[in-house]
Amino acid sequence: MQLEDPISRLTGVGPKLAEKCESIGLNSIGDLLFHLPYKYQDRTRITPIGKLQLGMAVVVQGQVLGSQVLFGRRRSLICRLSDGTGLISMRLFHFTKAQQMRLSEGTHLRLYGEVRMGSTGLEMMHPEYVARDDDQFRPLDNTLTPLYPSSEGLNQNRLRALVEQAITALKRQGGLAEWVPPDWLAGWGLPSLTEALLTLHHPHSSSDTQALLDGLHPAQQRLALEELLAHHLSLMLIRQKTQANGAPAIPPSNTLVTGLLRQLPFQLTGAQQRVAGEIQKDMGLSLPMLRLVQGDVGSGKTLVAMVAALQAIEAGFQVALMAPTELLAEQHFRTLQQWAEPLGVRCSLLLGKQGKRQREAILAELADGTTELMIGTHALFQAGVEYHRLGLVIIDEQHRFGVHQRLALKEKARDGLPHQLTMTATPIPRTLAMTAYADLDVSIIDELPPGRTPVTTTVISQERRDAVIRRVDAACESGRQVYWVCTLIEESEELQAEAAEETADVLQRCLPARRVGLLHGRMKPADKTRLMAAFKDRQLDILVATTVIEVGVDVPNASVMIIENPERLGLAQLHQLRGRVGRGTIDSHCLLMFGSPLSEQGKQRLDVMRSTSDGFVIAEEDLKLRGPGEVLGTRQTGAMAFRVADLERDRNWLTVVPELAHRLQTEYPSHISPLVERWLFNADRYAQV
C-alpha cells in the first residue's frame, strides 16, 4: 500500500465511507497524514476529584455511592461518584433501564468529560464512561487523544482508525522524502517532516497541549514553514512559466508622455516618477511585465497607468484597461479621454449595457487598430472582442476579478503575452504582499499629491444623530456636498437597500430644503451612473448610499462623509470609504457614527481610524485585528487555501521563506516540483493565476 493510493484501499473503507472522506478533501492515504487535529484531549492521567475546577476536560475514576432518577423539566439519571478526595455527579438525560441497573451502588466508573456546575454540585453531563465491578481498568492512553475536523457520518473513532492505517503505511514506506534539507532546519530546532506528522497525530506530553492548540509547537511550525515555502515556490514557477512566453520590448515614449506632462497643471510626485520609471524599465524588456502598483486612495495611480499606456501606444500597441464596475470604467474613461484627446490618442469605452449597433462599431475600430486605448469592464475579454495588437493590460482593483477573467484578457494578445500592470488602492502589509503577490513585482506610491488636505476623522455615538444632521445641513448651506453611508451586518442587498431608503426618507423630512439622492446595489447600472453624474454636477446635496460607493467615485466638492455603524466594517474598507472625501483642497470631515454597545475590537478599530490616515499603517492594524483572509479578500485567500500555515500567526516565517526559496532554486532545483506537488496537489491551477 502506497501513500498515493486511493483511500478506498484501506481496511473497512467502502464506497459510502470513501465518499464521506472525499467530501472533506481526503482522497488518498497520504491526505490522512496531513489531515491534522484541531484539538487534543488529555486522557493520559487520572485527576483527583478534589482537584477539579470548572471547565476542565479530564479523566476521573471512583466508586458509585448511589444513583437516582430525578423528575424536573427533563427526566435525568444522577450517579454520585467518590474517589476519597471529593464527590462528582454524572448526569444522563438519555438512558435505558439496563444502564440504570448497571450504574448501581458499588460499581467502579471511569469518566471522561467536562466539569460543570449543576444542581448537585460538580457534574459531568453525558461523559464517556466505562463501568466495571472492580477497579481493574485498562491502562490509560500514553499520548493525547486527537480530535479531527470531521463531517456527518464520519465520527472520531472511525477517523482515528483510518489515520492509524495511514501512519502504518508511512512507517512501512520508511517515512516521507525530505525536500527541505534537514541542516537548514536545525538552527530553528525543527524536526523532520515524518517526525512532525507522527508527533501531531500522537503528541506524547500534555505539557505540549497549549503550544499545540496555539499552533506554536515545533511540529506544527515545521509543517507551516514547508507549506509557506511550497506556496512561494509555486508563485515563482508561475512567474517563470509566464515569462517564458516572451513579450514585445516597448521602448520609452518621447513624444506622448512629454505631451501629457506638459498639459498637467502640476508635476508628478517623487513616488509617481519612481514607479513610472520602474514600469518603463519593465516594458523595455522582452519578458512580460508582471507589476502590481499599490497606492493609497488619491495617490495618483491612474496617472501612472496613463504614462505606461502612452509608452505602449507610441510604439504602435493597443492598451486595455479593465475596471471592476461600469461606474468606475466610465470614470476612468472620462479622465483618460481628457488627457488622450489633446494628444490625438483614440479612446473607447466598452460596456455590457451598450446596444448592438454601438457595440459593433466599437469592436470594428478595436479590431482594425483605430482604437488605441480601450477601457471597460469584463466585457473587454468576451468572445468576439478582437484586438489588433494588444501590448499592455492594466487591471484596476485586480482582486475583484476572478482568475479566469484575468487570464482571458491576457490571451487576447497575438504577439506573445502582453505586459501586465495591476493596481490596487487597498494597501497590503509588506509581509502579506510578499506571500500573496510573490509572482509580481510590487511598486508603492507612498506620497500624496500636493494640495490634498487630510481628512479630519471624528468618532460619535448614534445617540447624537440629531447633532450630526444639523452638521450636515450646515455643510450643505456652505455649498458643500455630503455622503451618508449605511452599513448592515446582513449581506442581503435587499436589506441594505431598505436601510438606505429609510435613512434617505428621514434626512429628506428633517432637511426639506436639501436635495437627497439614494444609491444602492439593487439599482440598474444606468440609474447608478445617472445618479453619480447628478451628484458630481452638484444637482444633489446629500448622497445616501450603501458601501457600493467604496471604489471609484471622485467628487472634489464632497467634503463630509457620515458612516453609520462603522464598527461593522474592516479598517481597509473604512479607509476606502473615507477616501471619497478630501479629494479637493477644502477641509474635509469623516464622522464615524457607532452604535452601542461598542465591542473592545470595535473600539480599537475606530481609534486606529481616528489616529492615522496612512493606508499602510491601517493595513498593518487590520492584519492584527482581523487576520489576512479579511485583509486580502476572498479572491486571494481562495488562491491560498493553507492547511497548516496561518499568515498572522506564522508571519515570522514570511521573511525567511523567500531566502529559502532562492537557496533551494540555486542548490537543490530538483526538490522544487515535488515540494510544490506535495502541498498544492494540482499545482497547474496555480499557474493560471
LINLIN-V34079 format. One record per residue. PHI is phi as a letter, one per 20 degrees, with the letter a starting at -180 (NA if undefined). Layout:
# LINLIN-V34079
PHI ; PHI
This chain:
# LINLIN-V34079
NA ; d ; f ; f ; f ; f ; f ; f ; f ; f ; f ; n ; d ; e ; g ; f ; f ; g ; f ; f ; f ; f ; f ; d ; n ; d ; d ; d ; f ; f ; g ; f ; f ; e ; e ; e ; f ; e ; a ; c ; d ; e ; d ; e ; b ; e ; e ; g ; g ; f ; d ; f ; c ; g ; n ; f ; d ; b ; e ; c ; b ; a ; d ; f ; e ; r ; b ; b ; e ; d ; d ; c ; f ; c ; f ; b ; d ; d ; d ; e ; c ; c ; c ; n ; d ; r ; c ; b ; d ; d ; d ; d ; e ; d ; b ; d ; f ; f ; f ; g ; f ; f ; e ; e ; g ; n ; f ; e ; c ; d ; d ; c ; a ; e ; e ; c ; e ; c ; f ; d ; o ; f ; b ; c ; e ; l ; f ; f ; b ; c ; d ; c ; e ; c ; d ; e ; f ; f ; g ; f ; f ; d ; c ; f ; e ; e ; d ; d ; g ; c ; b ; g ; n ; c ; e ; f ; f ; f ; f ; f ; f ; f ; f ; g ; f ; f ; f ; f ; f ; f ; f ; f ; e ; n ; n ; e ; f ; e ; e ; d ; g ; g ; f ; f ; e ; g ; f ; e ; m ; e ; f ; f ; f ; f ; g ; f ; f ; f ; f ; f ; e ; c ; f ; e ; c ; f ; f ; e ; g ; f ; f ; f ; f ; e ; m ; d ; f ; g ; f ; f ; f ; f ; f ; f ; f ; f ; f ; f ; f ; f ; f ; f ; f ; f ; f ; f ; f ; g ; f ; f ; f ; f ; f ; f ; f ; m ; b ; f ; f ; d ; f ; f ; e ; d ; e ; f ; f ; f ; f ; f ; f ; f ; e ; f ; e ; b ; e ; f ; f ; g ; f ; f ; f ; f ; f ; f ; f ; f ; f ; g ; f ; g ; f ; f ; e ; e ; d ; f ; f ; c ; c ; d ; d ; d ; b ; f ; g ; n ; e ; n ; f ; f ; f ; f ; f ; f ; f ; f ; f ; f ; f ; f ; f ; f ; e ; n ; d ; e ; c ; d ; d ; d ; d ; f ; c ; f ; g ; f ; f ; f ; f ; f ; f ; f ; f ; f ; f ; g ; f ; f ; g ; f ; e ; m ; e ; e ; d ; c ; c ; d ; c ; f ; e ; f ; f ; f ; f ; f ; f ; f ; f ; f ; f ; f ; f ; f ; f ; e ; n ; f ; f ; d ; c ; d ; d ; a ; d ; f ; g ; f ; d ; f ; g ; n ; e ; d ; d ; f ; a ; f ; d ; b ; d ; d ; d ; e ; l ; g ; f ; e ; d ; f ; g ; f ; f ; f ; f ; f ; f ; f ; f ; f ; f ; e ; e ; m ; e ; f ; f ; c ; d ; d ; c ; b ; e ; e ; f ; d ; g ; g ; f ; f ; f ; f ; e ; f ; c ; f ; e ; d ; e ; d ; d ; c ; e ; d ; b ; e ; f ; f ; n ; f ; e ; f ; e ; e ; d ; c ; d ; b ; f ; g ; f ; d ; g ; f ; f ; f ; f ; f ; f ; f ; f ; f ; f ; f ; g ; e ; n ; e ; d ; c ; e ; c ; d ; d ; c ; c ; f ; f ; e ; f ; f ; f ; f ; f ; f ; f ; f ; f ; f ; f ; f ; f ; f ; f ; f ; f ; f ; f ; c ; f ; e ; e ; e ; d ; d ; c ; c ; b ; f ; e ; f ; f ; g ; f ; f ; f ; f ; f ; f ; f ; f ; f ; f ; f ; e ; m ; e ; c ; e ; c ; d ; e ; b ; e ; f ; f ; e ; g ; d ; n ; d ; c ; c ; g ; e ; f ; c ; c ; c ; d ; d ; f ; l ; f ; f ; e ; d ; f ; f ; f ; f ; f ; f ; f ; f ; f ; f ; f ; d ; m ; e ; d ; d ; e ; f ; c ; c ; c ; d ; e ; e ; e ; e ; d ; f ; e ; f ; f ; f ; f ; f ; g ; g ; f ; f ; f ; f ; f ; e ; b ; d ; e ; g ; f ; f ; f ; f ; f ; f ; f ; f ; f ; e ; d ; n ; f ; f ; f ; f ; e ; n ; f ; g ; f ; f ; f ; e ; c ; e ; f ; e ; c ; f ; c ; f ; f ; f ; d ; f ; f ; f ; f ; e ; e ; g ; g ; f ; f ; f ; f ; f ; f ; f ; e ; e ; c ; g ; f ; e ; f ; f ; f ; f ; f ; f ; g ; e ; d ; l ; e ; f ; f ; f ; f ; f ; e ; f
